[in-house]
Amino acid sequence: MKQAFYNALKLLMSTRGFAHPLVLIAFYLSVPLLCLAQTDFTTPARDLAGKIAAVTGPGSVSLTTANRSSLSQSQLDSIVAALRSQLTGLGIRFVAADQAAVSAQVTFSENAQGYVWIAQVQQENNTPAVIMLPVQRIGPAAAMHASAALAIAKIQLWAQTAPILDVGVIDSPPKLIILEPERIVLYSRQNGSQFQQDQQFPISHVHPWPRDLRGRVVLRKDHLFDAYLPGVICATGSGGTLYVHCRESDDPWPLGSETSNLNAFFSPRRNFFTGVLAPALGKTSSLEAFYSAAAIPRGNYVLWLFAGLDGRITAADGMSELPVSARGWGSDIASVKSSCGAGWQVLAASNSDGTKPDTIRAYQFPDRDPIPVTEAVEMGGTVVALWTEQTGNTAVAVSRDLQTGRYEAFRLAISCGQ
């Protein structure tokens, strides 16, 4: 193995600031799945209208809609008509965009579990409020083809001036786990309110942190979560009282999700993985040092991609390692499962030159070379973290604005077009 040298993942860049110091997050992932019958859209339309009206209040609103799902035009027309009717009953009057202080954009998307209706509400210069409403699909899922239009759904989770290393998302009851360099903070939401700080736990460590500190939050089934930092692991207890215990450890970090079991050792004094895998990936027990990895499950094996320190992407399947032609990719990659196209897509951050915000784009791998399947989504700053969540259906990304020093965390998913 070549000797790894220390360097930052990417140069931070200057980008736009936030228009409002308070972040309003209406993140309704805790809402139970609603039954979507073929001809009656009243119930989900009523629920979505109620959540939109709770943000806007009565008054003039500009409403636009977009369909990125397999819903037919007649179904879409029925849903939009029901939504408008419900909003009107809640005191909302529809006007043109240039006449409204409040705008609401509703996107009808879907994933492997069902439909996802997403409303983004913008009030003057405030940070947009995002509402997600899962809606259960009745009957078999619509057939998705590789030629179908795909898009990345980007939902803001949290924003703050203190550094964010990673975010864990608990959907029910809704909680956010914010991993910072010196503490872990839990936020909860009650009765549809904004997230409020619930508890915080200090991170004890003997050695000073390396530059460009990285970390990861992993949700667990037998306890709430584990938090990984260079040379340190923090874990919650399994008893009734919530506490966090941090200890020095050289245990490997998990790379993928529940469906892809592969761990790798992280350098305790640097910002990358050493390349040693645990357990071994078939015949491959070690690679050159890398920043991040993404798993693509196949029929009888898993193809792993590794973003190396030298900017190259390597594919490994347990039998061989081959270079991948991935022009323009940066140091952060992750994979997500969807009902679109090939079923698994790889999210790759751009290799920025420090003059414009990073973007993230989704790719598919029909063989060993990537094919872009979505437009690039702007992240508003430098991407400093990108991890697949434990379910595999979503990823969490964190970006940093150099001009304001503010961090934003997002949840990313793949939505299917028609």
LOTI-842128 format. One record per residue: residue in three letters; x, y negated, z negated of N, C-alpha, C in turn. Coordinates in steps of 0.001 Angstrom, whole numbers, padded with zeros to 6 digits, always signed. Layout:
! LOTI-842128
ALAXYZXYZXYZ
...
//
This chain:
! LOTI-842128
MET+000845+001194+000000+000000+000000+000000+000879-001242+000000
LYS+000515-002212+000841+001253-003453+000840+001034-004188-000461
GLN+002029-004927-000872+001882-005687-002106+000898-006821-001893
ALA-000109-006890-002791-001128-007929-002665-000601-009231-003239
PHE-000946-010327-002600-000571-011625-003115-001816-012319-003615
TYR-001608-013260-004526-002742-013929-005139-003156-015132-004300
ASN-004412-015223-004038-004954-016418-003403-006437-016505-003688
ALA-006988-017678-003494-008414-017875-003732-009204-017194-002638
LEU-010463-016795-002955-011290-016152-001955-011480-017076-000773
LYS-011809-018363-001053-011997-019333+000008-011708-020710-000540
LEU-011409-021631+000335-011281-023012-000083-012650-023573-000337
LEU-012804-024287-001460-014079-024920-001730-014254-026104-000803
MET-015496-026421-000493-015756-027465+000468-016759-028456-000060
SER-016773-029614+000507-017717-030658+000140-018990-030493+000929
THR-020124-030637+000282-021418-030480+000949-022443-031333+000249
ARG-023696-031143+000550-024747-032000+000041-024949-031810-001457
GLY-025492-032810-002113-025792-032721-003523-027241-032412-003748
PHE-027651-032359-005004-029036-032103-005356-029760-033433-005532
ALA-030991-033480-005068-031753-034718-005114-032397-034928-006480
HIS-032497-033896-007274-033175-033998-008549-032430-033173-009577
PRO-032228-033657-010781-031414-032910-011752-032113-031706-012335
LEU-033436-031652-012243-034165-030529-012803-034591-029589-011689
VAL-034388-028315-011884-034743-027331-010875-036070-026689-011254
LEU-037035-026792-010342-038345-026182-010578-038386-024862-009827
ILE-038461-023793-010553-038451-022474-009938-039754-021765-010254
ALA-040559-021526-009239-041768-020730-009420-041502-019393-008757
PHE-040962-018485-009496-040444-017235-008930-041314-016087-009413
TYR-042362-015760-008641-043404-014889-009142-043169-013424-008770
LEU-041997-012926-009063-041753-011518-008790-042422-010609-009808
SER-042874-011189-010922-043515-010374-011947-044973-010118-011644
VAL-045518-010739-010593-046919-010544-010270-047120-009128-009772
PRO-048111-008384-010282-048355-007034-009808-048669-007028-008319
LEU-048336-005955-007638-048642-005842-006228-050143-005894-006018
LEU-050576-006712-005044-051986-006871-004760-052368-006006-003573
CYS-053548-005426-003626-054028-004551-002575-054502-005377-001391
LEU-053932-005146-000210-054309-005875+000987-055127-004965+001883
ALA-056422-005105+001847-057294-004321+002697-057217-004861+004118
GLN-057711-004078+005064-057568-004455+006451-058431-005662+006813
THR-059542-005892+006129-060453-006958+006539-060713-007979+005446
ASP-060275-007750+004214-060565-008657+003112-059268-009178+002514
PHE-058997-010471+002773-057780-011087+002272-058082-012078+001152
THR-059289-012018+000602-059717-013025-000363-058874-013004-001629
THR-058636-011811-002174-057939-011730-003464-056511-012253-003400
PRO-055657-011771-002486-054305-012323-002448-054286-013788-002036
ALA-055192-014206-001145-055244-015617-000750-055624-016489-001939
ARG-056565-016020-002757-056966-016775-003948-055810-016896-004926
ASP-055068-015797-005132-053947-015837-006076-052845-016766-005586
LEU-052529-016696-004293-051492-017574-003764-051931-019033-003822
ALA-053184-019287-003502-053696-020659-003569-053619-021198-004986
GLY-053946-020380-005971-053890-020821-007358-052480-021177-007786
LYS-051490-020415-007318-050102-020689-007688-049584-021943-006979
ILE-050013-022146-005724-049618-023363-005020-050228-024583-005691
ALA-051518-024499-006016-052207-025626-006639-051655-025929-008021
ALA-051144-024904-008729-050551-025142-010044-049300-026001-009941
VAL-048626-025944-008780-047429-026758-008562-047793-028142-008031
THR-048706-028195-007051-049013-029466-006391-049998-030322-007164
GLY-050963-029658-007840-052082-030404-008400-053017-030819-007283
PRO-054186-031386-007605-055105-031842-006556-054529-033041-005814
GLY-054880-033162-004534-054386-034283-003750-054107-033882-002321
SER-053388-034730-001598-053101-034522-000185-051861-033655-000005
VAL-051980-032633+000833-050895-031687+001058-050802-031375+002546
SER-049579-031282+003040-049326-030810+004400-049021-029315+004337
LEU-049797-028509+005068-049656-027052+005011-049232-026514+006373
THR-048142-025744+006398-047710-025045+007606-047507-023571+007273
THR-047657-022704+008281-047510-021265+008074-046625-020666+009161
ALA-045997-019536+008825-045169-018799+009785-045327-017312+009507
ASN-045411-016525+010564-045594-015082+010429-044322-014349+010820
ARG-043671-013711+009838-042487-012888+010085-042751-011460+009648
SER-043977-011038+009781-044385-009702+009365-045072-009001+010530
SER-045575-007780+010281-046289-007018+011301-047781-007321+011308
LEU-048228-008310+010530-049635-008711+010568-050019-009161+011971
SER-051207-008743+012417-051682-009170+013722-052136-010625+013665
GLN-052363-011215+014836-052798-012601+014871-054166-012763+014230
SER-055047-011789+014441-056386-011884+013826-056297-011784+012306
GLN-055428-010909+011801-055233-010823+010357-054662-012124+009812
LEU-053673-012667+010523-053064-013915+010089-054091-015043+010053
ASP-054920-015135+011091-055943-016184+011125-056898-016057+009935
SER-057271-014835+009592-058174-014614+008458-057520-015023+007144
ILE-056224-014685+006987-055516-015028+005758-055388-016538+005616
VAL-054985-017209+006699-054808-018661+006642-056135-019357+006368
ALA-057208-018864+006985-058525-019457+006740-058943-019284+005283
ALA-058689-018088+004730-059035-017851+003328-058179-018702+002399
LEU-056897-018848+002740-055999-019651+001916-056432-021115+001920
ARG-056758-021647+003093-057208-023037+003181-058504-023250+002408
SER-059400-022288+002500-060670-022406+001783-060453-022432+000273
GLN-059575-021559-000214-059301-021505-001645-058616-022786-002120
LEU-057667-023297-001332-056978-024529-001708-057937-025721-001719
THR-058838-025760-000756-059833-026840-000731-060687-026812-001988
GLY-061064-025620-002406-061860-025485-003628-061107-025897-004875
LEU-059782-025968-004792-058964-026381-005935-058574-027854-005864
GLY-059219-028580-004959-059025-030032-004912-057929-030496-003986
ILE-057461-029625-003085-056408-030009-002160-057017-030431-000827
ARG-056537-031558-000300-056994-032092+000985-055830-032024+001954
PHE-056068-031476+003135-055009-031251+004113-054834-032471+005006
VAL-053584-032908+005132-053257-034066+005962-052018-033747+006781
ALA-051692-034626+007724-050487-034450+008532-049246-034653+007683
ALA-048131-034127+008170-046897-034161+007392-046452-035582+007067
ASP-046655-036523+008010-046200-037895+007773-047097-038672+006829
GLN-048213-038049+006408-049139-038701+005486-049145-038064+004110
ALA-048330-037050+003913-048371-036286+002660-047084-036467+001868
ALA-047242-036624+000549-046094-036654-000356-045677-035252-000759
VAL-046577-034281-000500-046313-032885-000851-046498-032027+000392
SER-045538-031150+000659-045652-030208+001774-045540-028787+001254
ALA-046308-027889+001858-046263-026475+001496-046089-025654+002763
GLN-045033-024860+002797-044790-023973+003930-044943-022535+003450
VAL-045856-021799+004060-046137-020420+003669-045619-019489+004762
THR-044770-018548+004372-044218-017572+005302-044724-016189+004923
PHE-045268-015469+005892-045764-014117+005668-044688-013147+006150
SER-044052-012480+005185-042958-011582+005486-043304-010190+004971
GLU-042358-009266+005068-042566-007923+004521-041232-007234+004327
ASN-041259-006200+003494-040091-005371+003270-040531-003921+003216
ALA-039670-003054+002703-039986-001624+002698-041169-001297+001799
GLN-041431-002116+000781-042500-001823-000165-043858-002369+000282
GLY-043873-003402+001068-045138-004010+001476-044902-005416+001997
TYR-045985-006197+001992-045889-007581+002445-045358-008476+001329
VAL-044738-009561+001718-044282-010585+000776-044702-011933+001344
TRP-045569-012631+000613-045995-013962+001014-045180-014974+000215
ILE-044518-015869+000914-043596-016816+000287-044071-018231+000574
ALA-044266-019010-000483-044651-020416-000340-043536-021291-000893
GLN-043109-022252-000100-042121-023238-000545-042804-024591-000611
VAL-042859-025164-001807-043578-026414-002048-042569-027521-002315
GLN-042617-028554-001505-041696-029687-001622-042473-030927-002073
GLN-042111-031480-003231-042716-032703-003745-041685-033813-003706
GLU-041854-034748-002788-040950-035871-002617-039504-035360-002549
ASN-038621-035879-003405-037213-035479-003358-036853-034410-004375
ASN-037849-033837-005034-037569-032793-006019-037073-031523-005329
THR-036368-030699-006078-035960-029400-005558-037202-028565-005267
PRO-037289-027910-004107-038500-027152-003753-038813-026069-004776
ALA-040106-025895-005025-040565-024765-005826-040862-023609-004883
VAL-040414-022397-005232-040603-021229-004375-041499-020228-005088
ILE-042520-019791-004389-043487-018833-004937-043438-017582-004074
MET-043259-016423-004707-043283-015140-003990-044448-014304-004486
LEU-045250-013797-003566-046398-012965-003927-046297-011625-003206
PRO-045917-010541-003901-045917-009218-003267-047346-008751-003012
VAL-047606-008211-001837-048932-007734-001459-048791-006331-000898
GLN-049459-005385-001522-049295-003986-001127-049886-003722+000242
ARG-049160-002940+001034-049633-002544+002347-050524-001319+002224
ILE-051681-001345+002861-052576-000194+002879-052314+000609+004145
GLY-052119+001922+003979-051839+002750+005132-050355+002768+005424
PRO-049949+003478+006488-048525+003591+006813-047955+002266+007243
ALA-046652+002098+006993-045979+000879+007410-045940+000795+008925
ALA-046015-000416+009402-045921-000621+010847-044534-000208+011332
ALA-044489+000386+012497-043212+000835+013046-042328-000360+013342
MET-041104-000327+012839-040153-001396+013070-039113-000919+014075
HIS-038832-001721+015039-037891-001363+016081-036653-002228+015982
ALA-035558-001731+016511-034311-002484+016431-034417-003825+017132
SER-035344-003924+018107-035474-005164+018843-036328-006186+018118
ALA-036955-005785+016995-037800-006722+016264-036960-007851+015697
ALA-037567-009019+015640-036845-010169+015095-036701-010017+013589
LEU-035500-010190+013089-035228-010105+011664-034848-011482+011155
ALA-035044-011695+009885-034679-012969+009273-034256-012715+007837
ILE-033413-013595+007308-033008-013524+005910-033918-014428+005096
ALA-034605-013844+004122-035409-014629+003187-034509-015051+002030
LYS-034394-016355+001816-033504-016900+000778-034349-017579-000288
ILE-034317-017041-001497-035121-017553-002601-034189-018089-003685
GLN-034351-019354-004037-033504-019929-005082-033906-019369-006442
LEU-032918-018924-007189-033136-018396-008527-032841-019428-009611
TRP-031696-020109-009478-031235-020963-010561-030181-021920-010018
ALA-030004-023058-010703-028947-024008-010361-028485-024708-011626
GLN-027179-024952-011732-026620-025623-012898-025221-026127-012570
THR-024712-026999-013433-023363-027537-013224-022291-026590-013739
ALA-022587-025801-014780-021611-024841-015300-021394-023723-014287
PRO-020173-023179-014191-019913-022110-013220-020817-020900-013432
ILE-021289-020336-012345-022060-019095-012341-021218-018034-011647
LEU-020942-016939-012350-020198-015836-011759-021133-014847-011072
ASP-022280-014598-011671-023266-013686-011092-024579-013872-011831
VAL-025653-013332-011254-026990-013430-011851-027648-012067-011784
GLY-028244-011660-012900-029081-010472-012926-030541-010885-012976
VAL-031382-010230-012183-032792-010592-012095-033647-009435-012597
ILE-034416-009687-013650-035382-008723-014163-036755-009218-013739
ASP-037468-008404-012962-038726-008863-012381-039893-008850-013359
SER-039933-007877-014256-041077-007783-015157-040643-007220-016509
PRO-040810-008031-017600-041187-009448-017590-040066-010280-016989
PRO-040409-011427-016365-039399-012174-015613-038289-012736-016498
LYS-037046-012362-016181-035874-012856-016907-034736-013073-015921
LEU-033877-014015-016237-032640-014233-015508-031476-014048-016475
ILE-030448-013332-016023-029229-013139-016798-028127-013900-016068
ILE-027672-014997-016638-026673-015841-016007-025309-015545-016625
LEU-024390-015041-015811-023036-014734-016280-022147-015947-016026
GLU-021636-016529-017090-020714-017652-017022-019336-017197-017509
PRO-018304-018002-017373-016970-017569-017811-016859-017277-019303
GLU-017588-018008-020139-017431-017845-021583-018690-017394-022307
ARG-019769-017185-021587-020993-016746-022245-021942-016101-021230
ILE-022889-015355-021786-023982-014769-021013-025274-015379-021540
VAL-026067-015955-020649-027281-016662-021061-028498-015966-020464
LEU-029494-015710-021308-030744-015109-020870-031832-016170-020831
TYR-032557-016216-019717-033678-017132-019551-034948-016318-019340
SER-036039-016757-019960-037326-016077-019832-038378-017076-019385
ARG-039441-016546-018799-040563-017389-018412-041837-016803-018978
GLN-042647-017645-019588-043897-017227-020199-045059-017931-019525
ASN-046070-017144-019133-047324-017696-018605-047108-018620-017417
GLY-046192-018223-016524-046001-018987-015309-045210-020268-015461
SER-044644-020522-016630-043887-021748-016846-042503-021631-016218
GLN-041735-022711-016298-040361-022669-015830-039533-021765-016741
PHE-038404-021295-016221-037508-020490-017042-036926-021348-018158
GLN-036952-020808-019366-036406-021469-020542-035343-020572-021172
GLN-034294-021196-021718-033246-020408-022351-033804-019627-023527
ASP-033496-018345-023543-033992-017455-024585-032890-017121-025579
GLN-031777-016578-025079-030651-016206-025934-029350-016446-025179
GLN-028264-016613-025916-026949-016681-025309-025961-015895-026158
PHE-024974-015303-025495-024009-014454-026167-022607-014843-025701
PRO-021685-015095-026632-020319-015451-026235-019595-014241-025659
ILE-018657-014501-024769-017822-013450-024175-016453-013521-024841
SER-016123-012519-025604-014820-012491-026285-013785-011844-025373
HIS-012620-012476-025258-011536-011922-024450-010206-012404-025024
VAL-009229-011529-025023-007927-011824-025611-007052-012618-024645
HIS-007027-012202-023405-006152-012830-022408-006891-013951-021682
PRO-006172-014964-021251-006816-016031-020477-007334-015495-019149
TRP-008431-016081-018674-008988-015640-017404-008073-016037-016240
PRO-008058-015242-015188-007309-015635-013987-008017-016783-013270
ARG-007298-017422-012379-007932-018413-011524-008966-017733-010634
ASP-009939-018527-010140-010989-017984-009275-011650-016767-009929
LEU-012065-016969-011160-012656-015888-011949-013878-015313-011249
ARG-013983-013989-011271-015138-013289-010711-015771-012403-011770
GLY-017034-012065-011572-017730-011190-012501-018941-010579-011832
ARG-019523-009585-012488-020708-008929-011950-021638-008492-013067
VAL-022949-008673-012851-023987-008203-013762-024665-006990-013124
VAL-024776-005895-013880-025402-004675-013393-026507-004276-014365
LEU-027742-004211-013888-028855-003766-014722-028747-002270-014945
ARG-029124-001829-016145-029038-000416-016502-030398+000118-016947
LYS-030568+001442-016854-031830+002058-017249-031882+002364-018741
ASP-030740+002709-019358-030731+003074-020765-030463+001886-021690
HIS-030018+000754-021126-029898-000496-021866-030073-001623-020858
LEU-030115-002839-021315-030529-003927-020439-029542-004175-019301
PHE-028256-004382-019625-027297-004678-018561-025873-004485-019049
ASP-024958-004404-018075-023512-004495-018296-023006-005702-017522
ALA-022007-006366-018050-021362-007482-017363-019879-007167-017230
TYR-019366-007236-016005-017973-006906-015722-017199-008181-015424
LEU-016049-008341-016098-015106-009425-015843-013706-008813-015810
PRO-012700-009519-015301-011362-008936-015222-010832-008493-016584
GLY-010682-007186-016764-010153-006642-018006-011137-006596-019149
VAL-012400-006937-018921-013404-006995-019990-014731-006455-019466
ILE-015418-005683-020319-016779-005248-020034-017650-005620-021224
CYS-018776-006246-020948-019770-006578-021972-021028-005754-021721
ALA-021596-005193-022782-022784-004348-022641-023769-004678-023739
THR-025045-004582-023408-026091-004750-024414-026285-003444-025169
GLY-026785-003562-026401-027087-002375-027179-028371-001725-026703
SER-028584-000495-027110-029774+000250-026702-030862+000246-027763
GLY-030635-000459-028876-031626-000505-029945-032675-001568-029718
GLY-033482-001813-030735-034566-002775-030621-034097-004219-030608
THR-033037-004535-031355-032512-005898-031395-031482-006085-030300
LEU-031673-007108-029482-030774-007337-028364-029472-007958-028837
TYR-028356-007354-028496-027045-007927-028770-026110-007530-027637
VAL-024996-008239-027530-024012-007971-026483-022658-007741-027134
HIS-022027-006648-026758-020698-006325-027274-019701-006353-026121
CYS-018633-007142-026263-017602-007250-025235-016331-006564-025719
ARG-015656-005893-024839-014425-005186-025195-013455-005231-024018
GLU-012175-005130-024336-011185-005018-023276-011296-003639-022646
SER-011272-003608-021321-011443-002338-020622-010878-002440-019218
ASP-010291-001347-018749-009855-001275-017362-010752-000339-016559
ASP-011980-000089-017053-012921+000769-016330-013248+000156-014968
PRO-013491+000984-013968-013798+000458-012638-015175-000216-012587
TRP-015327-001126-011649-016594-001821-011437-017429-001066-010398
PRO-018747-001031-010563-019599-000461-009510-019627-001379-008304
LEU-019551-000798-007113-019494-001587-005886-020859-001755-005224
GLY-021680-000730-005266-022927-000763-004515-024154-000818-005385
SER-025144-000011-005021-026422+000025-005725-026644+001421-006291
GLU-027876+001671-006756-028187+002985-007321-028055+004092-006286
THR-028263+003759-005015-028227+004768-003960-026823+005073-003476
SER-025854+004259-003852-024475+004443-003386-023537+004408-004582
ASN-023061+005578-004976-022254+005703-006192-020778+005648-005844
LEU-020204+004464-005966-018778+004292-005750-018294+003158-006633
ASN-017191+003381-007323-016601+002379-008198-015177+002085-007744
ALA-014674+000934-008146-013295+000566-007792-012693-000243-008926
PHE-011386-000129-009082-010693-000834-010153-010416-002277-009736
PHE-010716-003193-010671-010527-004623-010420-009271-005079-011146
SER-008472-005884-010470-007230-006366-011073-007530-007266-012269
PRO-006964-006986-013452-007257-007808-014632-006620-009186-014587
ARG-005694-009434-013675-004999-010719-013626-005178-011431-012282
ARG-006043-010863-011429-006238-011443-010106-007745-011546-009821
ASN-008081-011760-008557-009489-011954-008203-009938-010958-007143
PHE-009367-009754-007140-009713-008767-006127-009630-007359-006706
PHE-010176-006404-005957-010086-004995-006303-008735-004444-005838
THR-008156-003587-006655-006818-003081-006346-006813-002146-005144
GLY-007941-001547-004820-008027-000580-003734-008187+000845-004211
VAL-007997+001097-005506-008153+002443-006063-009637+002689-006332
LEU-010174+003779-005778-011594+004099-005877-011828+005162-006942
ALA-013013+005139-007548-013376+006138-008552-014896+006333-008523
PRO-015382+007518-008153-014590+008656-007686-014065+008395-006275
ALA-013248+009296-005797-012718+009150-004451-013844+009233-003428
LEU-013671+008536-002319-014622+008592-001216-014152+009683-000260
GLY-014635+010913-000499-014168+012034+000301-012670+012211+000140
LYS-011936+012134+001239-010484+012265+001207-009789+010958+000863
THR-010563+009886+000763-009975+008575+000513-010062+008233-000967
SER-008921+008138-001620-008889+007774-003040-008426+006343-003250
SER-007791+005766-002234-007337+004388-002359-007235+003743-000988
LEU-007399+002436-000981-007279+001614+000215-006373+000443-000115
GLU-006137-000411+000852-005459-001654+000531-006407-002529-000276
ALA-005868-003459-001037-006690-004303-001916-007761-005016-001108
PHE-008925-005231-001740-010042-005840-001036-010825-006731-001988
TYR-011616-007640-001398-012438-008561-002177-013834-008009-002463
SER-014454-007374-001489-015836-006914-001654-016078-005730-000735
ALA-017209-005055-000948-017532-003854-000182-019033-003779+000053
ALA-019424-003041+001094-020837-002855+001418-021046-001433+001904
ALA-022130-000810+001455-022435+000578+001800-023539+000633+002846
ILE-023366+001535+003838-024392+001794+004847-024698+003284+004824
PRO-025744+003708+004113-026086+005131+004076-026470+005657+005458
ARG-025897+006791+005824-026240+007490+007051-027040+008747+006692
GLY-027235+009623+007670-028010+010831+007418-027400+011725+006370
ASN-026105+012016+006481-025455+012922+005536-024163+012358+004954
TYR-023953+011051+005086-022784+010422+004478-023052+008934+004331
VAL-022121+008250+003690-022223+006798+003512-021012+006149+004156
LEU-021271+005202+005037-020200+004426+005638-019964+003192+004775
TRP-018734+003022+004310-018386+001885+003458-017536+000896+004241
LEU-017833-000382+004040-017050-001462+004626-016311-002190+003513
PHE-015065-002542+003750-014240-003220+002756-013641-004478+003377
ALA-013816-005616+002690-013268-006890+003148-011900-007082+002511
GLY-010856-006913+003285-009503-006934+002765-008969-008328+002503
LEU-007863-008390+001765-007236-009664+001430-006681-010369+002661
ASP-006401-009609+003708-005831-010191+004916-006896-010639+005907
GLY-008178-010589+005495-009258-011021+006364-009814-009935+007261
ARG-009211-008747+007239-009696-007658+008086-010763-006836+007361
ILE-011686-006264+008142-012735-005383+007624-012376-003953+007998
THR-012414-003069+007019-012111-001655+007229-013338-000814+006946
ALA-013631+000155+007814-014722+001103+007611-014147+002445+007179
ALA-014749+003030+006132-014295+004332+005631-015509+005218+005384
ASP-015424+006476+005805-016535+007412+005644-016156+008646+004844
GLY-014976+008640+004237-014521+009798+003485-013607+010701+004278
MET-013580+010508+005595-012703+011302+006449-011612+010447+007088
SER-011958+009218+007414-010993+008354+008084-011281+006902+007742
GLU-010299+006046+007991-010464+004598+007832-010124+003942+009163
LEU-011034+003107+009624-010862+002470+010918-011117+000980+010797
PRO-010404+000159+011560-010665-001278+011543-011997-001594+012230
VAL-012637-002661+011774-013918-003098+012324-013733-004472+012947
SER-014286-004631+014131-014224-005932+014801-015329-006814+014251
ALA-014976-007614+013255-015961-008464+012570-015463-009894+012584
ARG-015524-010514+013732-015002-011868+013902-015851-012870+013119
GLY-015181-013742+012384-015880-014795+011663-016362-014414+010286
TRP-016121-013168+009851-016551-012753+008517-015599-013314+007469
GLY-016185-013657+006301-015395-014112+005184-015074-012974+004227
SER-014849-013317+002972-014412-012325+001987-015555-011692+001221
ASP-016793-012140+001442-017946-011607+000691-018908-010900+001621
ILE-019161-009601+001333-020129-008811+002080-020966-008002+001096
ALA-022167-007627+001512-023061-006787+000715-024061-006163+001681
SER-024721-005105+001267-025718-004458+002116-027082-004480+001442
VAL-028135-004473+002256-029503-004439+001748-030316-003451+002571
LYS-031287-002836+001906-032191-001891+002564-033479-002610+002920
SER-034006-002323+004117-035257-002950+004541-036031-001956+005394
SER-037224-002364+005815-038009-001553+006745-037760-001994+008177
CYS-036765-002831+008387-036496-003399+009701-035388-002630+010412
GLY-035462-002596+011734-034376-002087+012542-033852-000743+012081
ALA-032555-000683+011805-031912+000565+011398-032163+000923+009940
GLY-032787+000034+009180-033105+000327+007784-032123-000237+006786
TRP-030853-000373+007165-029836-000994+006315-029138-002085+007117
GLN-028985-003245+006498-028274-004351+007118-027132-004797+006199
VAL-026099-005338+006798-024962-005866+006050-025019-007383+006092
LEU-024975-008010+004924-024910-009457+004819-023444-009859+004734
ALA-023038-010790+005576-021643-011231+005585-021585-012749+005528
ALA-020827-013265+004559-020606-014703+004476-019625-015111+005562
SER-019733-016355+005994-018857-016847+007055-017459-017122+006523
ASN-016514-017133+007428-015138-017473+007108-014968-018968+007332
SER-015298-019761+006327-015379-021205+006518-013994-021827+006612
ASP-013965-022989+007262-012714-023738+007369-012669-024904+006395
GLY-013646-024984+005493-013658-026031+004487-014276-027341+004930
THR-014858-027376+006136-015447-028616+006629-016965-028592+006670
LYS-017564-027441+006439-019022-027336+006462-019456-026204+005542
PRO-020737-026188+005123-021203-025160+004189-021082-023760+004776
ASP-020876-022783+003902-020873-021388+004325-022250-020976+004795
THR-022274-019947+005622-023528-019321+006037-023450-017828+005747
ILE-024616-017186+005732-024692-015729+005600-025557-015214+006741
ARG-025090-014152+007368-025803-013565+008499-025905-012067+008288
ALA-026952-011447+008828-027152-010002+008704-026718-009299+009982
TYR-026125-008118+009793-025625-007313+010904-026097-005875+010739
GLN-026193-005176+011863-026431-003739+011857-025246-003027+012511
PHE-025111-001737+012154-023990-000938+012649-024519+000305+013352
PRO-024875+000200+014625-025288+001403+015341-024159+002418+015444
ASP-022924+001928+015437-021759+002803+015410-020778+002247+014385
ARG-019616+001780+014791-018635+001241+013864-018416-000263+014033
ASP-019085-000875+014990-018934-002305+015194-020253-003010+014935
PRO-020210-004187+014294-021436-004872+013894-022136-005570+015052
ILE-023472-005619+014949-024300-006378+015878-025118-007356+015056
PRO-025015-008660+015307-025808-009623+014536-027298-009448+014832
VAL-028122-009465+013780-029570-009261+013956-030396-010394+013368
THR-029764-011388+012748-030491-012549+012235-029713-013811+012590
GLU-030407-014929+012468-029722-016205+012536-028935-016409+011236
ALA-027915-017221+011294-027141-017526+010094-027930-018453+009180
VAL-027935-018154+007894-028630-018960+006889-027618-019814+006150
GLU-027824-021109+006116-026900-022003+005427-027075-021883+003923
MET-025943-021818+003203-025975-021612+001761-025749-022891+000971
GLY-025543-024018+001639-025424-025291+000948-024108-025519+000239
GLY-023134-024660+000470-021849-024806-000192-020987-023589+000074
THR-019946-023412-000715-019051-022269-000573-019627-021060-001310
VAL-019738-019933-000637-020206-018705-001281-019093-018177-002178
VAL-019386-018051-003471-018394-017574-004430-018719-016177-004957
ALA-019918-015660-004660-020283-014305-005082-021393-013791-004179
LEU-021333-012499-003866-022369-011839-003074-022377-010375-003461
TRP-023466-009930-004115-023553-008562-004609-024898-007947-004233
THR-024887-006661-003902-026127-005909-003728-026742-005659-005095
GLU-028052-005900-005231-028725-005595-006494-028930-004086-006615
GLN-029256-003637-007821-029278-002215-008118-030291-001435-007290
THR-031432-002035-006961-032422-001322-006156-031954-001144-004723
GLY-031036-001987-004284-030555-001933-002912-031379-002731-001936
ASN-032568-003200-002339-033458-003909-001427-033129-005392-001295
THR-032346-005922-002213-032028-007350-002217-030575-007546-002625
ALA-030091-008754-002410-028744-009130-002835-028823-010470-003547
VAL-027835-010749-004378-027724-012035-005060-026489-012750-004545
ALA-026651-014006-004178-025538-014829-003713-025431-016077-004572
VAL-024206-016510-004824-023947-017736-005582-023082-018640-004725
SER-023457-019903-004630-022659-020869-003871-022319-022062-004755
ARG-021257-022780-004372-020800-023925-005152-020625-025142-004259
ASP-021164-026254-004731-021036-027530-004048-019825-028260-004617
LEU-018801-028477-003800-017575-029100-004280-017797-030552-004683
GLN-018646-031257-003964-018854-032672-004241-019535-032891-005584
THR-020531-032083-005905-021259-032252-007163-020780-031302-008243
GLY-020044-030242-007856-019625-029228-008806-020762-028357-009283
ARG-021854-028346-008555-023061-027634-008976-023122-026249-008321
TYR-023623-025285-009079-023740-023910-008605-025208-023568-008359
GLU-025456-022824-007281-026797-022346-006962-026757-020827-006808
ALA-027773-020159-007335-027904-018713-007175-029165-018412-006378
PHE-029049-017469-005446-030156-017106-004570-030332-015599-004558
ARG-031575-015187-004310-031850-013792-003981-032107-013711-002487
LEU-031468-012749-001827-031569-012576-000383-032220-011242-000050
ALA-033120-011256+000936-033771-010053+001420-033935-010164+002919
ILE-034217-009048+003570-034441-009022+005014-035937-008943+005271
SER-036443-009859+006078-037849-009806+006495-037915-009448+007978
CYS-038983-008775+008355-039125-008267+009710-040058-009151+010514
GLY-039719-009365+011759-040591-010114+012656-041409-009160+013493
GLN-042135-009730+014458-042997-008897+015302-042263-008519+016578
//
